[in-house]
Amino acid sequence: MRVPSFTGALLVALGLAILLALSVGVASVLTLRSVTREQGVALVQEATTLEAVQFLLVLSERRARHARTWLLSPEPHVRQELEAARQEWEVRLRQLEESFRGKRERALLARIRERQLAIQAVMDRLLAQGEHEAAREKDWRTEYEAELRPLRVDLDQELSQLVALQQESLQEAVRQQERTRLRAVTRLGLAMLGAVLAAGACGALLVRSLRQHRWAEAEVQRSEARFRATFNQAAVGLAQVGLDGRWLLLNPRFCEILGYGERELVGQRFADFTHPEDRARDEANVRRLMAGELSTFSCEKRYLRPGGSVVWVNLSVSLVRDDAGRPLYTLAAIEDITRRKALEDERVLLLAEAREALRLREEFLSVASHELRTPLTPLNLNLQVVLREARSHPELPFAHRVAQRLESGHQQVQRMARLIEDLLDASRLGTGRLALSLEDVDLSALVREVARRFEPVARRTGSTLEVEAPVPVVGRWDAHRLEQVVASLLSNALKFGAGRPVRLRVEAEGGLARLMVRDEGIGIAPEQLPHIFERFSRGVSERHYGGMGLGLFLTRNVARSLGGEVVAESLPGQGATFTVRLPQRPAEGRGERASRDEAPVPPPV
């Protein structure tokens, strides 16, 4: 870059300073002339306003003179002159009100108008009396002087004050004009001085600018060297791609990922090295980038290496523009993700295998539950028949002992049936096949019936059942599933609160039914409370309490399938309270079965 000599640059700077001084001088003269003209107009306006105020004072005297003349000699032409003077007074006063903007002047004009109205009222009354009492002799001048003089004196005083204010305003305008002229002349001198000083500063600034220019050129060279080092040593592949799709510049990492040398790739079209299945998507993204629909885009694509092998990369592309916004080239960055893609494929395969194993497990549980339940039905019937036979012959010596044994066996069969039913329901939940048969159900009656069936169990554990369900609470629910919920909660309360009262309460409010089951047993540890509704979760040791950990899991899922929820509150040693909340009418979209989205799928094991 060619740099002008210092002498030429200095002459240019001086010439510019002189032109600046002349420009500032001309501008200052024009400004002074404009301000002087504007202030002259303002002075004329102030003088005109003063003249109008003074003329208003003359009109006031003229009106008073016409009034006295008419009272002494009520001639028609005198009355007309009096009316004309009043109208002209009104016109002048209105003009003054429109021209004044100051608070003091407008306040004086308001008082003047009040005085004028009072004077006009007195004059109208005296003139009216003069017309009706013309036949009688009366000293009108005395009455006129007595009533109107005080008002006239006040009016003249306020007019005099208004004249004084206007004279003061006019004098202030004259002083302001003088000050403006002085300021304009001062600014003109300062501007000329500043222009002269600027001429000297221009030379110094020019020298400094030349030095900075040389320093900037050196800095650009250093910056380019740093960019080249960063570009070549980057851990990812970088490439500049022309608008025609050909590689312009590539770093070593880019060439390493593709397996070619830089000379083999520069000038080649990137589409020729792209996997055929990815070309259409690349072309669409580039078109959107050029059209301004995208500022950058990222995608995963495949390049072809020597020999036809495929390398997966994570590609990020941005468009580089010049200062005018015109596209220059695109900058592409790639990262080798071939290893990650292989791991992803392996993960997908393992996930498919795990899902198949899970499906087989659920299918096995379903089949096993059905097969286990099949022999229990005739066994339960036979036990009931033998139990009835034993109870029908109490006179036999062994009848009582046999009845006790049969009753215990019958209860164990029922418990086994419930466990199998829970296992079957858990498998149904896993496959999304938990069926719901909705009907109108009285929750209060259902709770009382389940509590009645649990009375023998409560007596054996030494607990008492207290049911508080005073009114029917009817909703559209699945009676069988709801009975499972109540039985599960009541069974847990009797198991963990043995020997203490168990309370059940049913209530409804605002279309929401609420069932609360409260025991005073061992309670639940705080760290276990968030997990008690999970599949196979147990809040206590299985050595002391039986069960498979499915009861509460099924309870929550049934409640959610009915559009409700169940929550637990407990402290160790202070018992537990389980609250089931159910809408009395299910929301739209909940039909005869729980959908796959509503029934949770158990995690892989």
BELVENNOR-V63998 format. One record per backbone hydrogen bond with DSSP energy under -1.0 kcal/mol. CO is the residue of the C=O (numbers start at 1). NH is the residue of the N-H. E is the energy in kcal/mol with one decimal. If there is no record, write none. Layout:
# BELVENNOR-V63998
co:CO nh:NH e:E
co:CO nh:NH e:E
This chain:
# BELVENNOR-V63998
co:5 nh:9 e:-2.1
co:6 nh:10 e:-2.5
co:7 nh:11 e:-2.5
co:8 nh:12 e:-2.3
co:9 nh:13 e:-2.3
co:10 nh:14 e:-2.7
co:11 nh:15 e:-2.8
co:12 nh:16 e:-2.4
co:13 nh:17 e:-2.2
co:14 nh:18 e:-2.7
co:15 nh:19 e:-2.6
co:16 nh:20 e:-2.3
co:17 nh:21 e:-2.6
co:18 nh:22 e:-2.8
co:19 nh:23 e:-2.5
co:20 nh:24 e:-2.7
co:21 nh:25 e:-2.6
co:22 nh:26 e:-2.9
co:23 nh:27 e:-2.6
co:24 nh:28 e:-2.4
co:25 nh:29 e:-2.7
co:26 nh:30 e:-2.7
co:27 nh:31 e:-2.4
co:28 nh:32 e:-2.9
co:29 nh:33 e:-2.7
co:30 nh:34 e:-2.5
co:31 nh:35 e:-2.9
co:32 nh:36 e:-2.7
co:33 nh:37 e:-2.4
co:34 nh:38 e:-2.5
co:35 nh:39 e:-2.9
co:36 nh:40 e:-2.4
co:37 nh:41 e:-2.3
co:38 nh:42 e:-2.0
co:39 nh:43 e:-2.5
co:40 nh:44 e:-2.5
co:41 nh:45 e:-2.3
co:42 nh:46 e:-2.5
co:43 nh:47 e:-2.8
co:44 nh:48 e:-2.6
co:45 nh:49 e:-2.6
co:46 nh:50 e:-2.4
co:47 nh:51 e:-2.5
co:48 nh:52 e:-2.4
co:49 nh:53 e:-2.4
co:50 nh:54 e:-2.6
co:51 nh:55 e:-2.4
co:52 nh:56 e:-2.0
co:53 nh:57 e:-1.7
co:54 nh:58 e:-1.9
co:55 nh:59 e:-2.7
co:56 nh:60 e:-2.0
co:57 nh:61 e:-1.8
co:58 nh:62 e:-2.5
co:59 nh:63 e:-2.7
co:60 nh:64 e:-2.1
co:61 nh:65 e:-2.4
co:62 nh:66 e:-2.5
co:63 nh:67 e:-2.3
co:64 nh:68 e:-2.3
co:65 nh:69 e:-2.2
co:66 nh:70 e:-2.2
co:67 nh:71 e:-2.0
co:68 nh:72 e:-1.8
co:69 nh:73 e:-2.6
co:73 nh:75 e:-2.7
co:75 nh:79 e:-1.9
co:76 nh:80 e:-2.2
co:77 nh:81 e:-2.1
co:78 nh:82 e:-2.5
co:79 nh:83 e:-2.2
co:80 nh:84 e:-2.6
co:81 nh:85 e:-2.5
co:82 nh:86 e:-1.9
co:83 nh:87 e:-2.4
co:84 nh:88 e:-2.4
co:85 nh:89 e:-2.1
co:86 nh:90 e:-2.2
co:87 nh:91 e:-2.4
co:88 nh:92 e:-2.5
co:89 nh:93 e:-2.6
co:90 nh:94 e:-2.3
co:91 nh:95 e:-2.1
co:92 nh:96 e:-2.2
co:93 nh:97 e:-2.1
co:94 nh:98 e:-1.8
co:95 nh:99 e:-1.7
co:96 nh:100 e:-2.2
co:102 nh:106 e:-2.3
co:103 nh:107 e:-2.2
co:104 nh:108 e:-2.4
co:105 nh:109 e:-2.5
co:106 nh:110 e:-2.0
co:107 nh:111 e:-2.0
co:108 nh:112 e:-2.7
co:109 nh:113 e:-2.5
co:110 nh:114 e:-1.9
co:111 nh:115 e:-2.7
co:112 nh:116 e:-2.8
co:113 nh:117 e:-2.5
co:114 nh:118 e:-2.3
co:115 nh:119 e:-2.9
co:116 nh:120 e:-2.8
co:117 nh:121 e:-2.2
co:118 nh:122 e:-2.2
co:119 nh:123 e:-2.8
co:120 nh:124 e:-2.7
co:121 nh:125 e:-2.0
co:122 nh:126 e:-2.7
co:123 nh:127 e:-2.8
co:124 nh:128 e:-2.1
co:125 nh:129 e:-2.4
co:126 nh:130 e:-2.5
co:127 nh:131 e:-1.6
co:128 nh:132 e:-1.7
co:129 nh:133 e:-2.4
co:138 nh:140 e:-1.7
co:139 nh:143 e:-1.7
co:140 nh:144 e:-3.0
co:141 nh:145 e:-3.2
co:142 nh:146 e:-2.4
co:143 nh:147 e:-2.2
co:144 nh:148 e:-2.7
co:145 nh:149 e:-1.1
co:148 nh:152 e:-3.0
co:149 nh:153 e:-2.9
co:150 nh:154 e:-2.2
co:151 nh:155 e:-2.4
co:152 nh:156 e:-2.7
co:153 nh:157 e:-2.3
co:154 nh:158 e:-2.4
co:155 nh:159 e:-2.4
co:156 nh:160 e:-2.4
co:157 nh:161 e:-2.4
co:158 nh:162 e:-2.3
co:159 nh:163 e:-2.4
co:160 nh:164 e:-2.5
co:161 nh:165 e:-2.7
co:162 nh:166 e:-2.4
co:163 nh:167 e:-2.6
co:164 nh:168 e:-2.4
co:165 nh:169 e:-2.4
co:166 nh:170 e:-2.4
co:167 nh:171 e:-2.4
co:168 nh:172 e:-2.3
co:169 nh:173 e:-2.1
co:170 nh:174 e:-2.0
co:171 nh:175 e:-2.3
co:172 nh:176 e:-2.6
co:173 nh:177 e:-2.2
co:174 nh:178 e:-1.9
co:175 nh:179 e:-2.4
co:176 nh:180 e:-2.6
co:177 nh:181 e:-2.3
co:178 nh:182 e:-2.3
co:179 nh:183 e:-2.7
co:180 nh:184 e:-2.7
co:181 nh:185 e:-2.6
co:182 nh:186 e:-2.5
co:183 nh:187 e:-3.0
co:184 nh:188 e:-2.4
co:185 nh:189 e:-2.3
co:186 nh:190 e:-2.7
co:187 nh:191 e:-3.0
co:188 nh:192 e:-2.3
co:189 nh:193 e:-2.4
co:190 nh:194 e:-3.1
co:191 nh:195 e:-2.6
co:192 nh:196 e:-2.0
co:193 nh:197 e:-2.6
co:194 nh:198 e:-2.5
co:195 nh:199 e:-1.6
co:196 nh:200 e:-1.2
co:197 nh:201 e:-2.1
co:198 nh:202 e:-2.6
co:199 nh:203 e:-1.1
co:200 nh:204 e:-1.4
co:201 nh:205 e:-3.1
co:202 nh:206 e:-2.5
co:203 nh:207 e:-2.3
co:204 nh:208 e:-2.4
co:205 nh:209 e:-2.8
co:206 nh:210 e:-2.4
co:207 nh:211 e:-2.0
co:208 nh:212 e:-2.7
co:209 nh:213 e:-2.5
co:210 nh:214 e:-2.1
co:211 nh:215 e:-2.3
co:212 nh:216 e:-3.0
co:213 nh:217 e:-2.2
co:214 nh:218 e:-1.9
co:215 nh:219 e:-2.2
co:216 nh:220 e:-2.7
co:217 nh:221 e:-1.9
co:218 nh:222 e:-2.1
co:219 nh:223 e:-2.9
co:220 nh:224 e:-2.7
co:221 nh:225 e:-1.9
co:222 nh:226 e:-2.4
co:223 nh:227 e:-2.9
co:224 nh:228 e:-2.5
co:225 nh:229 e:-2.2
co:226 nh:230 e:-2.9
co:227 nh:231 e:-3.1
co:228 nh:232 e:-2.3
co:229 nh:233 e:-2.0
co:237 nh:334 e:-2.5
co:238 nh:251 e:-2.1
co:239 nh:332 e:-2.9
co:240 nh:248 e:-3.7
co:240 nh:249 e:-1.4
co:241 nh:330 e:-2.9
co:242 nh:245 e:-2.1
co:245 nh:270 e:-2.3
co:246 nh:242 e:-3.2
co:247 nh:267 e:-2.8
co:249 nh:240 e:-2.8
co:251 nh:255 e:-1.7
co:252 nh:256 e:-2.3
co:253 nh:257 e:-2.3
co:254 nh:258 e:-2.0
co:255 nh:259 e:-1.7
co:255 nh:260 e:-1.5
co:261 nh:265 e:-1.0
co:262 nh:266 e:-2.6
co:265 nh:268 e:-2.4
co:268 nh:247 e:-2.4
co:269 nh:272 e:-1.1
co:270 nh:273 e:-1.3
co:273 nh:304 e:-3.0
co:275 nh:278 e:-2.1
co:278 nh:282 e:-2.0
co:279 nh:283 e:-2.6
co:280 nh:284 e:-2.1
co:281 nh:285 e:-2.3
co:282 nh:286 e:-2.4
co:283 nh:287 e:-2.2
co:284 nh:288 e:-2.1
co:285 nh:289 e:-2.1
co:286 nh:290 e:-2.5
co:287 nh:291 e:-2.0
co:288 nh:293 e:-1.8
co:288 nh:294 e:-1.2
co:295 nh:319 e:-1.1
co:297 nh:317 e:-2.8
co:299 nh:315 e:-3.1
co:301 nh:313 e:-2.5
co:302 nh:275 e:-2.5
co:303 nh:311 e:-2.2
co:305 nh:308 e:-2.0
co:309 nh:305 e:-3.3
co:311 nh:303 e:-2.4
co:312 nh:337 e:-2.4
co:313 nh:301 e:-2.1
co:315 nh:299 e:-2.3
co:316 nh:333 e:-2.5
co:317 nh:297 e:-2.0
co:318 nh:331 e:-2.8
co:320 nh:328 e:-3.1
co:320 nh:329 e:-1.1
co:322 nh:325 e:-2.0
co:326 nh:322 e:-2.3
co:329 nh:320 e:-2.9
co:330 nh:241 e:-3.1
co:331 nh:318 e:-1.9
co:332 nh:239 e:-2.1
co:333 nh:316 e:-2.4
co:334 nh:237 e:-2.4
co:335 nh:314 e:-2.3
co:337 nh:341 e:-2.7
co:338 nh:342 e:-2.0
co:339 nh:343 e:-2.1
co:340 nh:344 e:-2.5
co:341 nh:345 e:-2.5
co:342 nh:346 e:-2.1
co:343 nh:347 e:-2.6
co:344 nh:348 e:-2.8
co:345 nh:349 e:-2.2
co:346 nh:350 e:-2.5
co:347 nh:351 e:-2.8
co:348 nh:352 e:-2.4
co:349 nh:353 e:-2.3
co:350 nh:354 e:-2.6
co:351 nh:355 e:-2.7
co:352 nh:356 e:-2.2
co:353 nh:357 e:-2.4
co:354 nh:358 e:-2.7
co:355 nh:359 e:-2.6
co:356 nh:360 e:-2.5
co:357 nh:361 e:-2.4
co:358 nh:362 e:-2.7
co:359 nh:363 e:-2.6
co:360 nh:364 e:-2.6
co:361 nh:365 e:-2.8
co:362 nh:366 e:-2.4
co:363 nh:367 e:-2.6
co:364 nh:368 e:-3.3
co:365 nh:369 e:-2.5
co:366 nh:370 e:-2.1
co:367 nh:371 e:-2.8
co:368 nh:372 e:-2.7
co:369 nh:373 e:-2.0
co:370 nh:374 e:-1.5
co:373 nh:377 e:-1.2
co:375 nh:379 e:-1.5
co:376 nh:380 e:-2.7
co:377 nh:381 e:-2.2
co:378 nh:382 e:-2.6
co:379 nh:383 e:-2.2
co:380 nh:384 e:-2.1
co:381 nh:385 e:-2.3
co:382 nh:386 e:-2.6
co:383 nh:387 e:-2.4
co:384 nh:388 e:-2.4
co:385 nh:389 e:-2.2
co:386 nh:390 e:-2.5
co:387 nh:391 e:-2.2
co:388 nh:392 e:-1.6
co:393 nh:396 e:-1.3
co:396 nh:399 e:-1.1
co:398 nh:402 e:-2.5
co:399 nh:403 e:-2.5
co:400 nh:404 e:-2.0
co:401 nh:405 e:-2.3
co:402 nh:406 e:-3.0
co:403 nh:407 e:-2.6
co:404 nh:408 e:-2.3
co:405 nh:409 e:-2.6
co:406 nh:410 e:-2.9
co:407 nh:411 e:-2.2
co:408 nh:412 e:-2.1
co:409 nh:413 e:-2.3
co:410 nh:414 e:-2.4
co:411 nh:415 e:-2.6
co:412 nh:416 e:-2.6
co:413 nh:417 e:-2.5
co:414 nh:418 e:-2.4
co:415 nh:419 e:-2.5
co:416 nh:420 e:-2.3
co:417 nh:421 e:-2.5
co:418 nh:422 e:-2.7
co:419 nh:423 e:-2.4
co:420 nh:424 e:-2.5
co:421 nh:425 e:-2.7
co:422 nh:426 e:-2.5
co:423 nh:427 e:-1.9
co:424 nh:428 e:-2.1
co:425 nh:429 e:-2.5
co:426 nh:430 e:-1.8
co:427 nh:431 e:-1.2
co:428 nh:433 e:-2.8
co:434 nh:594 e:-2.0
co:439 nh:477 e:-2.1
co:441 nh:475 e:-2.2
co:442 nh:446 e:-2.3
co:443 nh:447 e:-2.5
co:444 nh:448 e:-2.2
co:445 nh:449 e:-2.3
co:446 nh:450 e:-2.5
co:447 nh:451 e:-2.5
co:448 nh:452 e:-2.1
co:449 nh:453 e:-1.9
co:450 nh:454 e:-1.4
co:452 nh:455 e:-1.2
co:454 nh:458 e:-2.5
co:455 nh:459 e:-2.4
co:456 nh:460 e:-2.1
co:457 nh:461 e:-1.9
co:458 nh:463 e:-2.4
co:464 nh:502 e:-2.9
co:466 nh:504 e:-3.0
co:468 nh:506 e:-2.5
co:473 nh:443 e:-3.2
co:475 nh:441 e:-3.2
co:475 nh:477 e:-1.0
co:477 nh:439 e:-2.4
co:478 nh:482 e:-2.7
co:479 nh:483 e:-2.3
co:480 nh:484 e:-1.8
co:481 nh:485 e:-1.9
co:482 nh:486 e:-2.3
co:483 nh:487 e:-2.7
co:484 nh:488 e:-2.5
co:485 nh:489 e:-2.3
co:486 nh:490 e:-2.7
co:487 nh:491 e:-2.7
co:488 nh:492 e:-2.1
co:489 nh:493 e:-2.2
co:490 nh:494 e:-2.3
co:491 nh:495 e:-2.0
co:492 nh:496 e:-2.9
co:493 nh:497 e:-1.4
co:496 nh:522 e:-1.6
co:497 nh:500 e:-1.9
co:502 nh:466 e:-2.7
co:503 nh:518 e:-2.9
co:504 nh:468 e:-3.3
co:505 nh:516 e:-2.4
co:507 nh:514 e:-3.2
co:509 nh:512 e:-1.1
co:511 nh:584 e:-2.4
co:512 nh:509 e:-2.2
co:513 nh:582 e:-2.5
co:514 nh:507 e:-2.1
co:515 nh:580 e:-3.2
co:516 nh:505 e:-2.1
co:517 nh:578 e:-2.5
co:518 nh:503 e:-2.7
co:521 nh:575 e:-1.1
co:522 nh:573 e:-3.2
co:525 nh:528 e:-1.1
co:525 nh:529 e:-1.5
co:528 nh:531 e:-1.6
co:531 nh:534 e:-1.8
co:534 nh:537 e:-1.8
co:541 nh:545 e:-1.4
co:549 nh:536 e:-1.4
co:550 nh:554 e:-2.8
co:551 nh:555 e:-2.2
co:552 nh:556 e:-2.5
co:553 nh:557 e:-1.8
co:554 nh:558 e:-2.6
co:555 nh:559 e:-2.4
co:556 nh:560 e:-2.6
co:557 nh:561 e:-2.2
co:558 nh:562 e:-1.5
co:559 nh:564 e:-3.3
co:560 nh:563 e:-1.6
co:565 nh:581 e:-3.1
co:567 nh:579 e:-2.5
co:569 nh:577 e:-2.8
co:571 nh:574 e:-2.3
co:575 nh:571 e:-1.2
co:576 nh:519 e:-2.4
co:577 nh:569 e:-2.2
co:578 nh:517 e:-2.5
co:579 nh:567 e:-2.2
co:580 nh:515 e:-2.5
co:581 nh:565 e:-2.1
co:582 nh:513 e:-3.2
co:584 nh:476 e:-2.6
co:587 nh:590 e:-1.5
co:592 nh:436 e:-2.6
co:595 nh:599 e:-2.1
